[in-house]
Amino acid sequence: MTAPLLRTPDEILRAALEKETSARDFYAELAHRCHVDFVKELLLRLQVEEEKHAALIRKALTRLGP
């Protein structure tokens, strides 16, 4: 499978944001279903980290402007 051709900074950042958001949701879903405390805690920490990444990308998109 090949990655889509991303040409502009805007396209690149939007694709990255989609990946980060997807990863955040993935970890959240796994944490919701997990019944082992230390694993659930790790999954929730990973969810938070992915949200931090998404926030950084949103900030960069804002700096790029419309």
Secondary structure, 3 states (H helix, E strand, C coil): CCCCCCCCHHHHHHHHHHHHHHHHHHHHHHHHHCCCHHHHHHHHHHHHHHHHHHHHHHHHHHHHCC
